[in-house]
Amino acid sequence: MFAPVEEVLSTPSVLAIVGPSGIWGSGIAPADQPAPYVVWQTVADDPYVQLSGAPEDDLDEVQIDVYAAVEAQSKELARAVRAALDAAGVVNAVMFAAREQNTKLFRISFRADFIHRRQ
């Protein structure tokens, strides 16, 4: 529960693209948030069950979405996000890339598996 997503993504490379207030939890950004930005949400939270006592670790499956007005910038941000996840040892995969119908923003979506100590 409560994977350290923002801490992992707050690298100089990511922040250089989105700025200090460009990473949002709960899967949504404020309506007035200019692109580019990153949103994330926990999709599943599974405890590591053990016979010797209560679980000490969790496996959180997190969806991370990057948004940008220009396709090239969405790819640059996706590369920075993936590098941040890789550097932290977080298993990740790109799920899809698309252009949103309503906002016309380019979106690249990741699945990231955070294995971490319970907080």
C-alpha positions as CSV (number, residue, x, y, z in Angstrom):
1,M,0.0,0.0,0.0
2,F,1.2,3.5,-0.9
3,A,4.0,2.7,-3.3
4,P,6.7,5.5,-3.5
5,V,5.7,6.5,-7.0
6,E,6.2,10.2,-6.8
7,E,9.6,9.8,-5.1
8,V,10.8,7.4,-7.9
9,L,9.5,9.7,-10.7
10,S,10.8,12.9,-9.2
11,T,14.2,12.7,-11.1
12,P,15.9,15.7,-12.6
13,S,15.1,14.3,-16.1
14,V,11.3,14.0,-15.5
15,L,11.1,17.2,-13.5
16,A,12.9,19.1,-16.3
17,I,10.0,18.2,-18.6
18,V,7.0,18.5,-16.3
19,G,8.2,21.0,-13.7
20,P,7.9,20.7,-9.9
21,S,4.1,20.3,-9.9
22,G,3.6,18.0,-12.9
23,I,3.2,14.6,-11.2
24,W,-0.3,13.8,-9.9
25,G,-1.7,10.8,-8.0
26,S,-5.2,9.3,-8.2
27,G,-5.0,9.1,-12.0
28,I,-6.1,12.6,-12.7
29,A,-4.5,16.1,-13.0
30,P,-6.3,19.3,-12.3
31,A,-8.3,20.7,-15.2
32,D,-6.1,23.7,-15.5
33,Q,-2.8,21.6,-15.5
34,P,-0.9,22.4,-18.7
35,A,0.7,19.5,-20.6
36,P,3.1,17.8,-20.3
37,Y,2.3,16.0,-17.0
38,V,2.3,12.6,-15.4
39,V,-0.6,11.0,-13.5
40,W,-0.5,7.7,-11.7
41,Q,-2.9,5.4,-9.8
42,T,-2.7,2.1,-7.9
43,V,-4.5,-0.6,-9.8
44,A,-3.9,-3.5,-7.4
45,D,-2.2,-3.9,-4.0
46,D,-1.2,-7.4,-3.0
47,P,0.5,-8.3,0.3
48,Y,3.3,-10.7,0.3
49,V,1.8,-13.4,2.6
50,Q,4.1,-15.5,4.7
51,L,3.4,-18.2,7.3
52,S,5.6,-16.7,10.0
53,G,3.5,-13.6,10.6
54,A,1.9,-10.6,9.1
55,P,3.1,-9.5,5.6
56,E,6.0,-7.1,5.7
57,D,6.0,-6.2,2.0
58,D,3.5,-5.3,-0.7
59,L,3.4,-5.6,-4.4
60,D,1.5,-2.6,-5.9
61,E,0.6,-2.6,-9.6
62,V,0.6,1.1,-10.6
63,Q,-0.6,2.6,-13.9
64,I,1.4,5.6,-14.9
65,D,0.2,7.8,-17.8
66,V,2.2,10.6,-19.4
67,Y,0.5,13.3,-21.4
68,A,1.8,15.9,-23.8
69,A,0.5,18.2,-26.5
70,V,3.2,17.1,-29.0
71,E,3.9,13.5,-29.8
72,A,7.7,13.9,-29.7
73,Q,7.4,15.4,-26.2
74,S,5.2,12.5,-25.0
75,K,7.9,10.1,-26.1
76,E,10.7,12.1,-24.4
77,L,8.7,12.1,-21.2
78,A,8.0,8.4,-21.5
79,R,11.7,7.7,-21.9
80,A,12.5,9.8,-18.8
81,V,9.8,8.0,-16.8
82,R,11.0,4.6,-17.9
83,A,14.6,5.5,-17.0
84,A,13.4,6.6,-13.5
85,L,11.6,3.3,-13.0
86,D,14.5,1.3,-14.3
87,A,17.0,3.1,-12.0
88,A,14.8,2.4,-9.0
89,G,14.5,-1.3,-10.0
90,V,10.8,-1.1,-10.7
91,V,9.6,-3.7,-13.3
92,N,7.6,-1.8,-15.9
93,A,6.1,-2.2,-19.3
94,V,4.5,0.2,-21.8
95,M,0.8,-0.8,-22.2
96,F,-0.3,1.5,-25.0
97,A,0.2,4.9,-26.7
98,A,-2.7,6.9,-28.1
99,R,-4.1,10.3,-28.8
100,E,-7.0,11.2,-26.5
101,Q,-10.1,12.1,-28.4
102,N,-11.4,14.8,-26.1
103,T,-8.2,16.6,-25.1
104,K,-6.1,15.8,-28.2
105,L,-3.2,15.1,-25.9
106,F,-0.8,12.3,-26.7
107,R,-0.8,9.6,-23.9
108,I,1.6,6.8,-23.2
109,S,0.6,4.4,-20.5
110,F,2.9,2.2,-18.3
111,R,2.3,-0.6,-15.9
112,A,4.8,-0.6,-13.0
113,D,5.2,-3.2,-10.3
114,F,6.5,-1.7,-7.0
115,I,7.7,-4.2,-4.4
116,H,8.2,-2.3,-1.2
117,R,8.1,-2.5,2.6
118,R,4.8,-1.7,4.2
119,Q,4.6,1.8,5.6
